[in-house]
Amino acid sequence: MPHPTTLAEWLDHCERLHPKNIDMGLARSEAIKQRLGISFKVPVITVAGTNGKGSTCTMIESIGLQAGYKVGLYIKPHFVHFEERCRVNGAMVSAAELLPHFEAVEQARGDMALTYFEFTTMAILRLLSQAELDMVILEVGLGGRLDTVNVIDADCAVITSIALDHMEYLGPDREAIGREKAAIMRPGKPAVFSDPVPPASVGAYAQEIGADLWQIGRDFNYAGDKQQWGWAGRNKRFNGLAYPTLRGANQLLNASGALAAFEALRDRLPITAQAVRNGLATLELPGRFQIVPGQPTLVLDVAHNPHAVGALFENLDQMGFYPRTHAVLGVMADKDIAAILTRMAPLVDHWHFCDLPIPRAATAQQLKSLHESLALRGPGPVTSACHDNPSEALRAAVDAADPADRIVVFGSFYTVGGVLKDGLPRLTAKHIG
């Protein structure tokens, strides 16, 4: 087989190496880390959680950059280009910068079969470990205990939320899932937990290993009015803060966790109130309750489990009046699809179900059949249709919409990515030319 020479060829190579997409365990990644000598001399913040990881990582990155630090970020998954997963000083790395690190992982693995996630994560970790940085932020992919990112010892662990997702891998309830995610903590190191309804397993694990647990509502908190908000930690306060540019009520929880991480590392990563204000004011993160102005209004959200869809519902419900809501939905088959449909049904007039380019996804026809079997009530008469891909579904929704309506695209990174692949859509309903 020809040796890969482009990033696309390397990614195809990674897809073929292991018979499973997901094969939980750290032994292979630990071996590669040792063989490559990957280590970090700067503070590492590792972020896990069911929902809110990407927002929290981006907030930490943005505040760090505004504070004058050189920041490395590993975030996932990507929407369109793989390179979106790694940023250095706020800029997406190039494919050319990644190639030598893929080559190094290939040489180090020998005949070891790595999963796509293991191979690509080790390549990005190697790149970040060799970059001139002041701090590194690593987003966990699945769970925590057995996720490849957990081969790196975090100087501060952040856990955003615990909800029911990936239960076949992480356990049947929030207590079990919480313990899996808590395993990113390290003895004697700070661990920030920003879930306001914490399962006991997280606190128990922190006590068991001697981690310094920062719990929202006890060690840090926030309060706000319609104009501004404030944050208080163990020894620090930030007042008169503007709301983050990322929309949604849940973003204050994420911002609070980000600020707690900085306070926990204040001896190594001190920040000013101005860095916080500027950092939260300059955030950009696609697909997190992203509102795209147009006619109709477009909302993009990667919500893909009932907990996240519940937050999406609340945010949509607070947007104001729209005559009709059109939903584009594509989702993985292993999700609680019935709960997702049930949660969103009171707001949706027209459903556009779509296929996704991945075997794990439910088909559009499966989604439509399940929706019909649930006999859910909407704001008025409800219609549904099937489409081959997210772009086609969005086009159909635009064709059916009036200028004053709104369209919400949600259910998966693949769904939102499918409508972003040709750039950010700017909608103009046919009724206004």
C-alpha positions as CSV (number, residue, x, y, z in Angstrom):
1,M,0.0,0.0,0.0
2,P,1.4,3.5,-0.9
3,H,2.6,5.5,2.0
4,P,0.2,8.3,2.9
5,T,1.4,11.7,1.8
6,T,-1.6,14.0,2.5
7,L,-3.8,14.5,5.5
8,A,-6.8,13.0,3.7
9,E,-4.7,9.8,3.0
10,W,-3.6,9.6,6.6
11,L,-7.2,9.9,7.8
12,D,-8.3,7.1,5.5
13,H,-5.4,5.1,6.8
14,C,-6.5,5.7,10.4
15,E,-10.0,4.5,9.5
16,R,-8.7,1.1,8.4
17,L,-6.4,0.2,11.2
18,H,-8.7,-1.1,13.8
19,P,-11.8,-3.3,13.4
20,K,-13.8,-1.1,15.9
21,N,-14.6,2.6,15.8
22,I,-14.5,2.6,19.6
23,D,-12.3,0.3,21.7
24,M,-12.1,1.7,25.2
25,G,-8.8,1.4,27.0
26,L,-5.5,3.3,27.6
27,A,-2.9,0.6,27.1
28,R,-2.3,1.4,23.4
29,S,-2.3,5.1,23.8
30,E,0.0,4.9,26.9
31,A,2.5,2.8,24.9
32,I,2.5,5.4,22.0
33,K,2.9,8.2,24.5
34,Q,6.0,6.5,26.0
35,R,7.5,5.7,22.7
36,L,7.1,9.2,21.4
37,G,8.1,10.8,24.7
38,I,5.0,13.1,24.8
39,S,4.9,15.3,27.9
40,F,3.9,18.8,28.8
41,K,5.9,21.3,30.8
42,V,3.1,23.9,30.9
43,P,-0.3,23.7,32.7
44,V,-2.8,21.3,31.1
45,I,-6.5,21.7,31.6
46,T,-8.5,18.6,30.7
47,V,-12.3,19.1,30.1
48,A,-14.8,16.3,30.3
49,G,-18.6,16.2,30.6
50,T,-21.8,15.1,28.8
51,N,-22.6,18.6,27.4
52,G,-20.8,21.9,27.5
53,K,-17.3,20.7,26.9
54,G,-16.7,22.5,23.7
55,S,-18.1,25.8,25.0
56,T,-16.0,25.5,28.2
57,C,-12.8,24.7,26.3
58,T,-13.4,27.7,23.9
59,M,-14.0,30.1,26.9
60,I,-10.8,29.0,28.6
61,E,-8.9,29.4,25.3
62,S,-10.3,32.8,24.6
63,I,-9.7,34.2,28.1
64,G,-6.2,32.7,28.1
65,L,-5.4,34.4,24.8
66,Q,-6.7,37.7,26.0
67,A,-4.5,37.4,29.1
68,G,-1.5,37.2,26.8
69,Y,-0.8,33.5,27.0
70,K,0.2,31.2,24.1
71,V,-2.6,28.6,24.1
72,G,-2.9,25.2,22.5
73,L,-6.4,23.6,22.2
74,Y,-7.6,20.1,21.2
75,I,-11.3,20.1,20.6
76,K,-13.6,17.7,18.8
77,P,-15.2,16.6,16.6
78,H,-14.8,18.8,13.6
79,F,-17.6,20.1,11.4
80,V,-16.0,20.2,7.9
81,H,-12.1,20.0,8.1
82,F,-10.2,17.7,10.5
83,E,-7.7,20.6,11.2
84,E,-10.5,22.3,13.2
85,R,-9.6,19.9,16.0
86,C,-6.4,21.6,16.9
87,R,-5.7,25.3,17.4
88,V,-2.5,27.0,18.4
89,N,-2.8,30.6,19.6
90,G,-6.4,30.7,18.3
91,A,-5.5,29.7,14.8
92,M,-6.4,26.3,13.3
93,V,-3.3,24.3,12.4
94,S,-2.6,23.4,8.8
95,A,-2.7,20.0,7.3
96,A,1.0,20.3,6.5
97,E,1.8,21.0,10.2
98,L,0.0,17.8,11.2
99,L,1.7,15.4,8.6
100,P,5.0,14.8,10.5
101,H,3.1,13.9,13.7
102,F,0.9,11.4,11.8
103,E,4.2,9.9,10.4
104,A,5.7,9.7,13.9
105,V,2.7,7.9,15.3
106,E,2.7,5.5,12.4
107,Q,6.4,4.7,13.1
108,A,5.8,4.4,16.9
109,R,2.8,2.0,16.6
110,G,4.6,-0.8,14.8
111,D,2.0,-3.4,14.2
112,M,-0.3,-2.1,17.0
113,A,-3.9,-1.5,15.7
114,L,-5.0,1.9,16.9
115,T,-8.5,3.3,16.5
116,Y,-9.0,6.4,14.5
117,F,-9.5,8.4,17.7
118,E,-6.3,7.0,19.3
119,F,-4.1,7.6,16.3
120,T,-5.4,11.2,15.6
121,T,-5.3,12.2,19.3
122,M,-1.7,11.0,19.7
123,A,-0.7,13.0,16.6
124,I,-2.3,16.2,17.9
125,L,-0.9,15.6,21.4
126,R,2.6,15.3,19.9
127,L,2.1,18.6,17.9
128,L,0.9,20.5,21.0
129,S,3.7,19.1,23.2
130,Q,6.3,20.4,20.7
131,A,4.7,23.9,20.2
132,E,5.9,26.9,22.2
133,L,2.9,27.3,24.5
134,D,2.0,28.6,28.0
135,M,-1.1,26.4,28.5
136,V,-2.9,23.5,26.9
137,I,-6.6,22.6,26.9
138,L,-7.6,19.1,26.0
139,E,-11.2,18.0,25.4
140,V,-12.1,14.5,26.4
141,G,-14.0,12.5,23.6
142,L,-16.0,9.8,25.4
143,G,-16.2,9.4,29.2
144,G,-12.9,10.1,30.8
145,R,-11.3,7.1,32.5
146,L,-10.6,5.2,29.3
147,D,-10.4,8.1,26.9
148,T,-7.1,8.6,25.1
149,V,-6.8,12.2,26.4
150,N,-6.5,10.7,29.9
151,V,-3.0,9.5,29.3
152,I,-2.0,13.1,30.0
153,D,-2.0,14.1,33.7
154,A,-4.1,17.2,34.0
155,D,-3.0,20.1,36.2
156,C,-6.7,21.0,36.4
157,A,-9.6,18.8,35.5
158,V,-12.9,20.3,34.5
159,I,-16.2,18.4,34.4
160,T,-19.0,20.3,32.9
161,S,-22.1,18.2,33.3
162,I,-23.3,14.6,33.9
163,A,-26.2,13.4,31.8
164,L,-27.4,10.1,30.3
165,D,-25.4,9.5,27.1
166,H,-23.2,6.7,25.7
167,M,-24.6,4.4,28.4
168,E,-23.4,1.3,26.7
169,Y,-19.8,2.4,27.4
170,L,-20.2,4.6,30.6
171,G,-22.8,2.9,32.7
172,P,-26.6,2.9,33.3
173,D,-27.1,6.0,35.4
174,R,-25.6,9.4,36.4
175,E,-23.6,8.0,39.3
176,A,-21.8,5.5,37.1
177,I,-21.2,8.0,34.3
178,G,-20.0,10.5,36.8
179,R,-17.4,8.1,38.2
180,E,-16.1,7.5,34.6
181,K,-15.7,11.2,34.0
182,A,-14.2,11.9,37.4
183,A,-11.2,9.7,36.5
184,I,-9.6,12.6,34.7
185,M,-8.9,14.0,38.2
186,R,-5.4,13.7,39.7
187,P,-4.3,13.4,43.3
188,G,-3.5,16.8,44.9
189,K,-4.7,18.7,41.8
190,P,-7.7,20.9,41.4
191,A,-10.9,19.5,39.8
192,V,-13.7,21.9,38.8
193,F,-17.2,20.5,38.7
194,S,-19.9,22.8,37.2
195,D,-22.9,20.6,37.3
196,P,-25.4,22.2,39.7
197,V,-27.0,18.8,40.5
198,P,-23.8,16.7,41.1
199,P,-24.0,12.9,41.4
200,A,-22.3,11.8,44.6
201,S,-19.8,9.6,42.7
202,V,-17.8,12.6,41.5
203,G,-17.2,14.0,45.0
204,A,-16.6,10.5,46.4
205,Y,-13.9,9.9,43.8
206,A,-12.2,13.2,44.4
207,Q,-12.1,12.4,48.1
208,E,-10.8,8.9,47.4
209,I,-7.8,10.1,45.4
210,G,-7.2,13.4,47.3
211,A,-8.1,15.8,44.5
212,D,-9.1,19.4,45.4
213,L,-12.7,19.5,44.2
214,W,-14.2,22.9,43.3
215,Q,-18.0,22.4,43.2
216,I,-20.4,25.0,41.8
217,G,-22.7,26.4,44.5
218,R,-20.0,25.7,47.2
219,D,-16.6,26.9,45.9
220,F,-17.7,29.2,43.1
221,N,-21.0,30.6,41.9
222,Y,-22.5,33.2,39.6
223,A,-25.5,35.7,39.7
224,G,-26.8,38.1,37.1
225,D,-29.5,40.4,35.9
226,K,-30.6,41.4,32.4
227,Q,-27.6,43.6,31.8
228,Q,-24.6,41.9,33.4
229,W,-23.4,39.1,35.7
230,G,-20.8,38.4,38.3
231,W,-18.7,35.5,39.4
232,A,-17.3,34.6,42.8
233,G,-14.8,31.9,43.7
234,R,-12.9,31.0,46.8
235,N,-10.7,34.1,46.8
236,K,-11.6,36.0,43.7
237,R,-14.5,37.9,42.3
238,F,-15.3,39.3,38.9
239,N,-18.2,41.8,38.7
240,G,-19.9,43.7,35.9
241,L,-19.3,41.1,33.3
242,A,-21.1,41.2,29.9
243,Y,-22.8,38.0,29.0
244,P,-20.8,35.6,26.8
245,T,-21.3,35.9,23.1
246,L,-22.3,32.2,23.1
247,R,-26.0,32.2,23.5
248,G,-28.1,30.2,25.9
249,A,-28.7,30.2,29.7
250,N,-26.4,27.2,30.2
251,Q,-23.4,29.2,29.0
252,L,-23.1,30.9,32.4
253,L,-22.5,27.5,33.9
254,N,-19.8,26.9,31.4
255,A,-18.2,30.3,31.9
256,S,-18.3,29.8,35.7
257,G,-16.4,26.5,35.3
258,A,-13.8,28.2,33.0
259,L,-13.2,31.0,35.6
260,A,-12.9,28.4,38.4
261,A,-10.2,26.6,36.4
262,F,-8.2,29.9,36.1
263,E,-8.6,30.6,39.8
264,A,-7.5,27.1,40.7
265,L,-4.4,27.7,38.6
266,R,-3.9,31.3,39.6
267,D,-0.3,30.8,40.7
268,R,0.6,29.7,37.3
269,L,-2.0,31.3,35.0
270,P,-3.1,34.6,36.6
271,I,-5.7,36.6,34.6
272,T,-7.2,40.1,34.9
273,A,-10.8,41.1,34.8
274,Q,-10.2,42.8,31.5
275,A,-9.0,39.5,30.0
276,V,-12.2,37.8,31.2
277,R,-14.4,40.5,29.8
278,N,-12.6,40.5,26.4
279,G,-12.4,36.8,26.3
280,L,-16.1,36.2,26.8
281,A,-16.9,39.0,24.4
282,T,-14.9,37.6,21.5
283,L,-16.0,33.9,21.6
284,E,-16.7,32.1,18.4
285,L,-17.9,28.5,18.5
286,P,-20.1,27.1,15.6
287,G,-23.1,25.0,16.3
288,R,-23.8,26.0,19.9
289,F,-27.2,27.7,19.8
290,Q,-25.7,29.6,16.8
291,I,-28.3,32.0,15.5
292,V,-27.8,33.0,11.8
293,P,-29.8,36.1,10.8
294,G,-31.8,35.8,7.7
295,Q,-35.3,35.2,6.5
296,P,-36.1,32.8,7.9
297,T,-33.9,32.8,11.0
298,L,-31.6,29.8,11.2
299,V,-30.5,28.2,14.4
300,L,-27.7,25.6,14.5
301,D,-27.1,23.4,17.5
302,V,-25.2,20.2,17.9
303,A,-27.5,19.0,20.8
304,H,-27.6,15.2,20.4
305,N,-29.0,13.8,23.7
306,P,-32.1,14.6,25.7
307,H,-30.2,16.8,28.3
308,A,-28.7,19.0,25.5
309,V,-32.0,19.0,23.6
310,G,-33.8,20.2,26.7
311,A,-31.4,23.2,26.9
312,L,-32.0,23.8,23.2
313,F,-35.8,23.7,23.7
314,E,-35.6,26.3,26.6
315,N,-33.3,28.6,24.5
316,L,-35.7,28.3,21.5
317,D,-38.7,29.0,23.7
318,Q,-37.2,32.3,24.9
319,M,-36.4,33.6,21.4
320,G,-39.7,35.3,20.9
321,F,-42.5,34.7,18.4
322,Y,-42.1,32.8,15.2
323,P,-45.2,31.8,13.2
324,R,-43.7,28.3,12.5
325,T,-40.7,26.3,13.4
326,H,-39.1,23.9,10.9
327,A,-36.7,21.3,12.3
328,V,-33.9,19.5,10.4
329,L,-32.9,16.4,12.4
330,G,-30.3,13.8,11.8
331,V,-29.1,11.7,14.8
332,M,-27.1,8.6,15.8
333,A,-29.2,5.5,16.2
334,D,-27.9,4.8,19.7
335,K,-29.3,8.0,21.2
336,D,-32.7,8.2,23.0
337,I,-34.4,9.4,19.9
338,A,-37.9,9.1,21.4
339,A,-37.0,11.4,24.2
340,I,-35.3,13.9,21.8
341,L,-38.5,14.0,19.6
342,T,-40.8,14.2,22.6
343,R,-38.8,17.1,24.1
344,M,-38.8,19.2,20.9
345,A,-42.3,18.3,19.7
346,P,-44.2,21.2,21.4
347,L,-42.2,23.8,19.3
348,V,-42.0,22.1,15.9
349,D,-44.5,22.5,13.1
350,H,-42.6,20.7,10.3
351,W,-39.9,18.0,10.6
352,H,-37.3,17.4,8.0
353,F,-35.5,14.1,8.8
354,C,-32.2,13.4,7.1
355,D,-29.8,10.6,6.5
356,L,-26.2,11.1,7.7
357,P,-23.0,9.8,6.1
358,I,-22.1,7.4,8.9
359,P,-23.2,3.8,9.6
360,R,-24.1,4.7,13.3
361,A,-26.8,7.1,12.2
362,A,-30.5,6.4,12.2
363,T,-32.0,6.7,8.7
364,A,-34.4,9.5,7.9
365,Q,-37.1,6.9,7.4
366,Q,-36.5,5.4,10.8
367,L,-36.8,8.8,12.4
368,K,-40.0,9.5,10.5
369,S,-41.5,6.2,11.4
370,L,-40.6,6.6,15.1
371,H,-42.0,10.2,15.1
372,E,-45.3,8.9,13.6
373,S,-45.6,6.1,16.1
374,L,-45.2,8.5,19.0
375,A,-48.1,10.5,17.7
376,L,-46.6,13.7,19.2
377,R,-48.6,17.0,19.2
378,G,-47.1,20.2,17.9
379,P,-48.2,23.8,18.0
380,G,-50.6,23.0,15.2
381,P,-50.8,20.5,12.4
382,V,-47.5,18.7,12.1
383,T,-45.9,17.4,8.8
384,S,-42.7,15.4,8.2
385,A,-40.5,14.5,5.3
386,C,-37.3,12.5,4.6
387,H,-34.2,13.7,2.9
388,D,-30.9,12.2,1.7
389,N,-28.6,14.6,3.6
390,P,-28.7,17.7,5.8
391,S,-28.2,20.2,3.0
392,E,-31.1,18.8,1.1
393,A,-33.3,18.9,4.2
394,L,-32.3,22.5,4.8
395,R,-33.2,23.5,1.2
396,A,-36.6,21.8,1.6
397,A,-37.2,23.6,4.9
398,V,-36.3,27.0,3.3
399,D,-38.7,26.2,0.4
400,A,-41.5,25.5,2.8
401,A,-40.8,28.4,5.2
402,D,-42.2,31.9,5.2
403,P,-39.7,34.8,5.9
404,A,-40.8,35.2,9.5
405,D,-40.4,31.5,10.4
406,R,-37.3,29.9,11.9
407,I,-35.4,26.7,11.0
408,V,-33.5,24.8,13.7
409,V,-30.8,22.3,12.6
410,F,-29.8,19.9,15.3
411,G,-29.1,16.3,16.4
412,S,-25.4,15.7,15.6
413,F,-22.2,17.3,14.6
414,Y,-22.7,15.6,11.3
415,T,-26.1,17.3,10.9
416,V,-24.8,20.8,11.6
417,G,-21.6,20.1,9.7
418,G,-23.7,18.9,6.7
419,V,-25.2,22.4,6.3
420,L,-21.9,24.2,7.0
421,K,-19.8,22.3,4.5
422,D,-20.2,25.0,1.8
423,G,-20.0,27.9,4.2
424,L,-22.4,29.5,6.6
425,P,-25.9,29.5,5.0
426,R,-27.6,32.9,4.6
427,L,-31.3,32.2,4.0
428,T,-33.7,34.1,1.9
429,A,-37.1,32.6,1.7
430,K,-38.6,32.4,-1.8
431,H,-41.7,34.5,-0.7
432,I,-39.5,37.7,-0.6
433,G,-37.4,36.9,-3.6
